[in-house]
Amino acid sequence: MLENVFFISYSQGAGVGQGYFSAVNPPGPTGFVTISNGPEPVRLVITRWGDVPFTVDVLANSAYTVGIANIQTIGILNLGAGTATGSLGLSAVF
């Protein structure tokens, strides 16, 4: 069953990185991470239990979704010169 774990809006200054999710116990949930991005490019970083981190650069004014297992942390790094805004969500399979 797919359940929404969280859905938030973010706003980060230029060059700022911020964590938005941290699993309490390993191996962490399996699910879909969705990011909708505003006027600045960002890097989505997902660390996973027993695997290499997953990173993807999300262009300005675009969206990206990935299905991924064993999620430990989810964070965003603003790659742009202005304030990055958008939304981030995790829907997990339980």
C-alpha positions in Angstrom: 0.0 0.0 0.0 1.4 3.4 -1.0 1.2 6.1 1.8 2.3 9.7 1.8 5.1 10.0 4.3 5.6 13.8 3.9 4.9 16.6 1.5 6.6 20.0 2.1 7.4 23.3 0.4 11.0 24.4 0.5 12.8 27.7 0.1 16.6 27.8 0.2 19.1 30.5 -0.5 21.9 30.2 -3.1 24.4 27.5 -2.3 22.4 26.2 0.7 21.9 22.5 1.3 19.1 21.2 3.6 18.0 17.7 4.7 14.3 17.0 4.7 14.0 13.3 5.7 15.9 10.9 7.8 14.8 7.3 8.3 14.6 6.2 12.0 15.6 2.6 11.4 17.5 0.9 8.6 17.0 -0.1 5.9 14.5 2.7 5.4 11.4 2.9 3.2 10.9 2.1 -0.4 8.9 4.5 -2.4 8.6 7.5 -4.7 10.4 10.8 -4.2 8.9 13.7 -6.1 10.4 17.2 -6.4 8.8 20.1 -8.2 11.3 22.9 -8.7 10.9 26.7 -9.2 13.2 29.3 -10.6 16.6 27.8 -9.6 18.3 24.5 -10.4 18.7 22.1 -7.4 20.4 18.8 -6.7 18.3 16.1 -5.1 20.4 13.8 -2.9 19.1 10.5 -1.6 21.3 8.3 0.6 20.4 4.6 0.7 21.1 1.8 3.1 23.8 -0.5 1.7 24.1 1.3 -1.6 25.7 4.4 -3.2 23.9 7.8 -2.9 21.5 8.7 -5.7 21.9 12.3 -7.0 20.2 14.1 -9.8 20.2 17.7 -10.9 16.7 19.1 -11.4 16.5 22.0 -13.8 14.7 25.2 -13.0 10.9 25.1 -13.5 10.7 21.3 -13.8 9.7 18.2 -11.9 11.3 14.8 -11.2 10.1 11.6 -9.7 12.2 8.5 -8.8 11.2 5.2 -7.3 13.9 4.0 -5.0 14.5 1.5 -2.2 16.1 1.6 1.3 15.9 5.4 1.7 17.9 6.8 4.6 18.0 10.5 3.9 16.6 13.0 1.4 18.2 16.4 0.9 18.3 19.3 -1.6 21.2 21.5 -2.6 20.5 24.8 -4.3 22.7 25.1 -7.4 21.5 28.5 -8.5 22.3 32.1 -7.7 18.9 33.0 -6.3 16.4 31.5 -3.9 15.3 28.0 -4.8 11.6 27.2 -4.1 9.4 24.2 -4.8 7.9 21.1 -3.2 9.3 17.8 -2.1 7.4 14.6 -1.2 7.8 11.0 -0.3 5.2 8.3 -0.9 6.3 5.0 0.6 5.2 1.4 0.2 4.3 -0.3 3.5 
